[in-house]
Amino acid sequence: MNLESLRRDIDRIDARILSLLDERLEKGLLTRRHKSGALDAGREAEVLERVAARSRCLAGEGFTAALYRRIMDESKAIQDRGLALIGFQGMHGAYGEAAARAWSPEAATMPFGEFSQVFDAVLAGDVDYGIVPVENTLGGVVGQVNSILVTTELRVAGAVDMAVSHCLLAAPGTDHRELRSVYSHGQALAQCRRFIERNGLEGVDWFDTAGAARMIAEERPKGAAAIASRFAAELYGLEIIKDGIQDSPNNRTRFFVLARADRLRDRVAPAGSAAGDACPAGDKCSAVFFADDKAGALFAVLEVFAEVPTEPGDYAIFIDFAGSDRDEAVIRALDRAGALARDFRLLGCYAERRL
């Protein structure tokens, strides 16, 4: 044990404290959705009593009580701001969170472990919006998300088409010549395969790119780095050893912003919208329908959209096309398609932002 190692331990502990503090404040925002106001004197007294009972360490009872009063005051102040909440899958620093912040910089972002939990939270009203990836230029469609989109009642309120640039991240002061292993999600490791091999690194599959960055920041394993976003590096105080390490420069992910239909009229304007434009007219639409397993079933529906630019047992078919659901030509096309296809459903008409 020496001064340098003790300071590394302190840095590691500080990273954990900040992560836990953020998590506690987030839970406070979520609990606000389940009560009439931010003030609950009985609950506050209960928390302070429990903290006092556990103050049997170096920190005295007075210090911990004052600390928790300050935390609870901050939590109430945040709750009173009336922030819109956007749920995303993964840990803080994930690409989904970066897309959410780009779409609405003023909203509060909430992490969820699974894509299904994001959908459920929006449906339950725990969050106002959910953001999920629907396709990637290298990996194709995100099957788990698209399978839920087929049946969900949620609507598409917006979209973000974002370039994905992977970074090699390490704890401050790390000598890059001593790196031996790199942690990240399996998909990110695959997208950076040539870089990993060229530098003689061992790829270690982790559940999430941002989770790998957080682990490096908190645990600081010797000779280890993470592959994650620049956003994750800034969030967890990591150094960027090298940026843009993905094998292909054309690595983009498209995200859908989802909302309940009854909230669409109150949705926040995406970044770049005119002031006061709470519900901007969309210029792109997405729909889903089922095609019977018979010749011509798919063509009959697609033919309806021949005048509208498109991008192209049971088959669930997703279709994107340029246009607005306020356009008479589009309205007629939707009516005709609904008559031809089984369970034809407009997912939403929205503005898409390209980053």
C-alpha positions as CSV (number, residue, x, y, z in Angstrom):
1,M,0.0,0.0,0.0
2,N,1.3,3.4,-1.0
3,L,0.0,6.9,-1.6
4,E,-0.6,6.3,-5.3
5,S,-2.6,3.1,-4.7
6,L,-4.6,4.8,-2.0
7,R,-5.5,7.6,-4.3
8,R,-6.6,5.2,-7.0
9,D,-8.9,3.5,-4.4
10,I,-10.4,6.9,-3.5
11,D,-11.0,7.7,-7.2
12,R,-12.7,4.3,-7.6
13,I,-14.9,4.9,-4.6
14,D,-15.8,8.4,-5.8
15,A,-16.9,7.0,-9.1
16,R,-19.2,4.6,-7.3
17,I,-20.6,7.3,-5.0
18,L,-21.5,9.5,-7.9
19,S,-23.2,6.7,-9.8
20,L,-25.2,5.7,-6.8
21,L,-26.2,9.4,-6.2
22,D,-27.5,9.7,-9.7
23,E,-29.4,6.4,-9.3
24,R,-31.0,7.7,-6.1
25,L,-32.1,11.0,-7.7
26,E,-33.5,9.1,-10.7
27,K,-35.6,6.9,-8.3
28,G,-36.9,10.1,-6.8
29,L,-38.1,11.3,-10.2
30,L,-39.8,8.0,-10.8
31,T,-41.6,8.0,-7.4
32,R,-43.0,11.4,-8.2
33,R,-45.2,9.7,-10.8
34,H,-46.8,7.7,-8.1
35,K,-47.6,10.4,-5.6
36,S,-49.4,13.7,-5.6
37,G,-46.5,15.9,-4.6
38,A,-42.8,16.0,-3.8
39,L,-43.2,16.6,-0.1
40,D,-43.7,13.5,2.1
41,A,-42.6,14.4,5.7
42,G,-43.3,10.9,7.0
43,R,-41.1,9.3,4.4
44,E,-38.3,11.8,5.0
45,A,-38.4,11.2,8.8
46,E,-38.3,7.4,8.1
47,V,-35.2,7.8,5.9
48,L,-33.4,10.0,8.4
49,E,-34.2,7.6,11.3
50,R,-32.8,4.7,9.3
51,V,-29.6,6.7,8.4
52,A,-29.1,7.6,12.1
53,A,-29.4,4.0,13.1
54,R,-26.7,3.0,10.7
55,S,-24.2,5.8,11.5
56,R,-21.8,3.6,13.3
57,C,-18.7,4.3,11.3
58,L,-16.2,7.2,10.9
59,A,-18.9,9.6,9.6
60,G,-20.9,10.8,12.6
61,E,-24.7,10.9,12.9
62,G,-24.8,14.7,12.5
63,F,-22.8,14.5,9.2
64,T,-24.9,11.7,7.7
65,A,-28.2,13.4,8.7
66,A,-27.1,16.7,7.1
67,L,-25.9,14.9,4.0
68,Y,-29.2,13.1,3.5
69,R,-31.2,16.2,4.2
70,R,-29.2,17.9,1.4
71,I,-29.8,14.9,-0.9
72,M,-33.5,14.9,-0.3
73,D,-33.7,18.7,-0.8
74,E,-32.0,18.3,-4.2
75,S,-34.3,15.4,-5.1
76,K,-37.4,17.5,-4.3
77,A,-36.0,20.4,-6.4
78,I,-35.4,18.2,-9.4
79,Q,-38.9,16.7,-9.0
80,D,-40.4,20.2,-9.0
81,R,-38.8,21.0,-12.3
82,G,-41.3,18.9,-14.1
83,L,-38.8,17.3,-16.5
84,A,-39.9,15.1,-19.3
85,L,-38.5,11.5,-18.7
86,I,-37.0,9.4,-21.5
87,G,-36.3,5.7,-20.9
88,F,-33.5,3.9,-22.7
89,Q,-31.9,0.4,-22.5
90,G,-28.5,0.1,-21.0
91,M,-26.5,2.0,-18.5
92,H,-25.7,5.7,-18.5
93,G,-23.4,6.5,-21.3
94,A,-25.1,4.1,-23.7
95,Y,-25.6,5.2,-27.3
96,G,-29.3,5.1,-26.7
97,E,-28.9,7.8,-24.0
98,A,-26.8,9.9,-26.3
99,A,-29.5,9.7,-29.0
100,A,-32.1,10.7,-26.3
101,R,-30.1,13.7,-25.2
102,A,-29.7,14.8,-28.9
103,W,-33.5,14.5,-29.4
104,S,-34.4,16.4,-26.2
105,P,-31.4,17.9,-24.3
106,E,-33.6,19.2,-21.5
107,A,-35.2,15.8,-20.6
108,A,-34.1,13.5,-17.9
109,T,-32.8,10.1,-19.1
110,M,-33.7,6.9,-17.3
111,P,-31.8,3.6,-17.7
112,F,-33.6,0.2,-18.0
113,G,-32.1,-3.3,-18.2
114,E,-34.2,-4.6,-21.1
115,F,-35.9,-3.2,-24.2
116,S,-39.2,-4.6,-23.0
117,Q,-38.9,-2.6,-19.8
118,V,-38.6,0.6,-21.8
119,F,-41.8,-0.2,-23.6
120,D,-43.6,-1.2,-20.3
121,A,-42.4,2.0,-18.6
122,V,-43.8,4.2,-21.3
123,L,-47.1,2.3,-21.4
124,A,-47.4,2.6,-17.6
125,G,-46.7,6.3,-17.7
126,D,-43.6,6.0,-15.5
127,V,-41.7,7.8,-18.3
128,D,-43.0,10.1,-21.0
129,Y,-40.9,8.6,-23.9
130,G,-38.8,5.6,-24.6
131,I,-36.0,5.5,-27.1
132,V,-35.0,2.2,-28.8
133,P,-32.7,1.2,-31.6
134,V,-34.5,-0.3,-34.6
135,E,-31.7,-0.8,-37.1
136,N,-28.0,-0.6,-37.6
137,T,-26.1,-0.3,-40.9
138,L,-23.7,-3.1,-39.9
139,G,-25.9,-5.3,-37.8
140,G,-29.2,-4.9,-39.5
141,V,-32.6,-4.7,-37.7
142,V,-32.8,-5.1,-34.0
143,G,-35.0,-8.1,-33.8
144,Q,-36.0,-7.9,-30.2
145,V,-37.2,-4.3,-30.6
146,N,-39.0,-4.9,-33.9
147,S,-40.8,-7.9,-32.5
148,I,-42.3,-5.7,-29.8
149,L,-43.1,-2.9,-32.3
150,V,-45.4,-5.3,-34.1
151,T,-47.9,-5.4,-31.3
152,T,-47.3,-2.4,-29.1
153,E,-49.9,0.3,-28.6
154,L,-47.1,3.0,-28.5
155,R,-46.6,5.5,-31.4
156,V,-43.4,6.8,-32.9
157,A,-43.0,10.4,-31.8
158,G,-39.6,11.0,-33.4
159,A,-36.5,9.4,-34.7
160,V,-32.7,9.9,-34.5
161,D,-30.3,8.5,-37.1
162,M,-26.9,8.7,-35.4
163,A,-23.4,7.9,-36.4
164,V,-21.8,5.4,-34.0
165,S,-18.1,6.0,-33.3
166,H,-16.4,3.6,-30.9
167,C,-13.6,4.8,-28.6
168,L,-10.9,2.9,-26.7
169,L,-11.2,4.2,-23.1
170,A,-9.0,3.7,-20.1
171,A,-8.6,5.0,-16.5
172,P,-6.7,8.3,-16.2
173,G,-2.9,7.7,-16.2
174,T,-3.1,4.3,-17.8
175,D,-0.1,3.5,-20.0
176,H,-1.6,2.3,-23.3
177,R,1.4,0.1,-23.9
178,E,0.4,-2.0,-20.9
179,L,-3.2,-2.7,-22.1
180,R,-3.9,-6.4,-22.6
181,S,-7.7,-6.7,-22.6
182,V,-10.6,-4.7,-23.7
183,Y,-14.2,-5.0,-22.4
184,S,-17.3,-4.2,-24.4
185,H,-20.6,-5.5,-25.7
186,G,-20.1,-8.4,-28.2
187,Q,-21.5,-6.3,-31.1
188,A,-19.0,-3.5,-30.4
189,L,-16.1,-5.9,-30.1
190,A,-17.1,-7.4,-33.5
191,Q,-17.3,-3.9,-35.1
192,C,-13.8,-3.2,-33.8
193,R,-12.3,-6.7,-34.6
194,R,-9.4,-5.5,-36.8
195,F,-8.3,-2.8,-34.3
196,I,-8.4,-5.3,-31.5
197,E,-6.4,-7.9,-33.4
198,R,-3.9,-5.3,-34.7
199,N,-3.1,-4.2,-31.2
200,G,-2.8,-7.6,-29.7
201,L,-5.7,-7.2,-27.3
202,E,-8.1,-9.8,-25.9
203,G,-11.7,-8.9,-26.3
204,V,-13.9,-9.6,-23.2
205,D,-17.6,-9.7,-23.8
206,W,-19.6,-7.4,-21.4
207,F,-23.3,-6.9,-21.2
208,D,-23.2,-3.2,-22.3
209,T,-20.7,-0.8,-23.8
210,A,-21.5,1.9,-21.1
211,G,-21.4,-0.8,-18.4
212,A,-17.9,-1.8,-19.5
213,A,-16.9,1.9,-19.3
214,R,-18.4,2.2,-15.8
215,M,-16.6,-1.0,-14.7
216,I,-13.3,0.3,-15.8
217,A,-13.9,3.6,-14.0
218,E,-15.0,1.9,-10.7
219,E,-12.8,-1.2,-10.6
220,R,-9.8,-0.1,-12.7
221,P,-8.5,-3.6,-13.5
222,K,-4.9,-3.6,-14.4
223,G,-4.1,-3.6,-18.2
224,A,-7.8,-3.3,-19.1
225,A,-9.7,-0.8,-21.2
226,A,-13.2,-0.5,-22.6
227,I,-14.8,0.2,-26.0
228,A,-17.6,2.7,-25.6
229,S,-18.7,6.1,-26.7
230,R,-17.1,9.5,-26.2
231,F,-20.2,10.3,-24.1
232,A,-19.3,7.4,-21.7
233,A,-15.8,8.7,-21.4
234,E,-16.9,12.1,-20.4
235,L,-19.5,10.6,-18.0
236,Y,-17.1,8.3,-16.2
237,G,-14.0,10.4,-16.3
238,L,-12.1,8.0,-18.6
239,E,-9.3,8.9,-21.0
240,I,-9.9,8.4,-24.8
241,I,-6.8,6.4,-26.0
242,K,-8.1,6.4,-29.5
243,D,-11.3,7.5,-31.2
244,G,-13.1,6.0,-34.3
245,I,-11.7,2.5,-33.9
246,Q,-14.6,0.7,-35.6
247,D,-13.6,-1.2,-38.7
248,S,-16.2,0.4,-41.0
249,P,-16.7,4.2,-41.1
250,N,-20.3,3.7,-42.1
251,N,-21.7,2.6,-38.7
252,R,-25.0,4.2,-38.0
253,T,-27.9,3.3,-35.7
254,R,-31.5,4.5,-36.2
255,F,-33.6,5.1,-33.0
256,F,-37.3,5.5,-32.6
257,V,-38.7,7.8,-29.9
258,L,-41.9,6.1,-28.6
259,A,-44.8,7.6,-26.7
260,R,-48.4,6.8,-25.8
261,A,-50.9,8.1,-28.3
262,D,-52.5,10.3,-25.7
263,R,-49.2,12.1,-25.0
264,L,-48.3,12.9,-28.6
265,R,-50.1,16.2,-28.5
266,D,-48.0,17.2,-25.5
267,R,-44.7,15.9,-26.7
268,V,-41.5,18.0,-26.4
269,A,-40.1,19.5,-29.5
270,P,-36.9,17.8,-30.7
271,A,-33.7,19.7,-30.7
272,G,-33.6,22.2,-33.6
273,S,-37.4,22.7,-33.7
274,A,-38.8,26.2,-33.6
275,A,-39.5,27.7,-30.2
276,G,-43.0,26.8,-29.0
277,D,-43.4,24.0,-31.6
278,A,-44.7,21.3,-29.2
279,C,-46.0,19.0,-31.9
280,P,-44.2,19.6,-35.2
281,A,-45.6,18.1,-38.3
282,G,-43.7,15.0,-39.3
283,D,-42.2,14.4,-42.8
284,K,-41.6,10.7,-42.4
285,C,-44.0,7.9,-41.6
286,S,-43.6,4.3,-40.4
287,A,-46.2,1.5,-40.5
288,V,-46.4,-2.2,-39.9
289,F,-48.8,-4.8,-41.4
290,F,-49.1,-8.5,-41.9
291,A,-49.0,-10.1,-45.3
292,D,-50.6,-13.5,-46.0
293,D,-48.5,-16.2,-47.3
294,K,-49.8,-16.0,-50.9
295,A,-48.5,-14.6,-54.1
296,G,-49.0,-10.9,-54.6
297,A,-50.1,-10.1,-51.0
298,L,-47.1,-7.9,-50.3
299,F,-47.0,-6.3,-53.7
300,A,-50.7,-5.3,-53.4
301,V,-49.9,-3.2,-50.4
302,L,-46.6,-1.8,-51.6
303,E,-48.2,-0.8,-54.9
304,V,-50.4,1.6,-53.0
305,F,-47.3,3.5,-51.9
306,A,-45.9,3.7,-55.5
307,E,-46.6,7.4,-55.5
308,V,-45.0,7.9,-52.1
309,P,-41.2,7.4,-51.8
310,T,-40.5,4.3,-49.8
311,E,-37.5,2.4,-48.3
312,P,-37.9,-0.7,-48.4
313,G,-47.1,-18.9,-41.8
314,D,-47.4,-14.7,-41.3
315,Y,-44.9,-12.0,-42.2
316,A,-44.8,-8.7,-40.3
317,I,-43.7,-6.0,-42.8
318,F,-42.3,-2.7,-41.7
319,I,-42.4,0.2,-44.2
320,D,-41.0,3.7,-44.0
321,F,-42.0,6.4,-46.5
322,A,-41.6,10.2,-46.9
323,G,-44.7,12.2,-46.3
324,S,-47.1,13.4,-43.6
325,D,-50.2,12.0,-42.2
326,R,-51.7,15.5,-42.7
327,D,-51.2,15.0,-46.5
328,E,-54.4,14.1,-48.4
329,A,-52.4,11.7,-50.7
330,V,-50.9,9.9,-47.7
331,I,-54.2,9.7,-46.0
332,R,-55.8,8.1,-49.0
333,A,-52.8,5.7,-49.3
334,L,-53.2,4.7,-45.7
335,D,-56.9,4.0,-46.1
336,R,-56.3,1.9,-49.2
337,A,-53.5,-0.1,-47.5
338,G,-55.6,-0.7,-44.5
339,A,-58.3,-2.3,-46.7
340,L,-55.8,-4.5,-48.4
341,A,-53.5,-5.6,-45.5
342,R,-54.4,-7.4,-42.3
343,D,-53.7,-5.4,-39.1
344,F,-52.3,-2.5,-41.0
345,R,-51.2,0.1,-38.4
346,L,-49.5,3.5,-38.7
347,L,-46.8,3.5,-36.1
348,G,-46.3,7.3,-36.4
349,C,-45.5,10.3,-38.5
350,Y,-42.6,12.2,-37.2
351,A,-39.5,14.3,-37.7
352,E,-36.2,12.5,-37.9
353,R,-32.9,14.0,-36.9
354,R,-29.7,12.9,-38.5
355,L,-26.5,13.3,-36.4
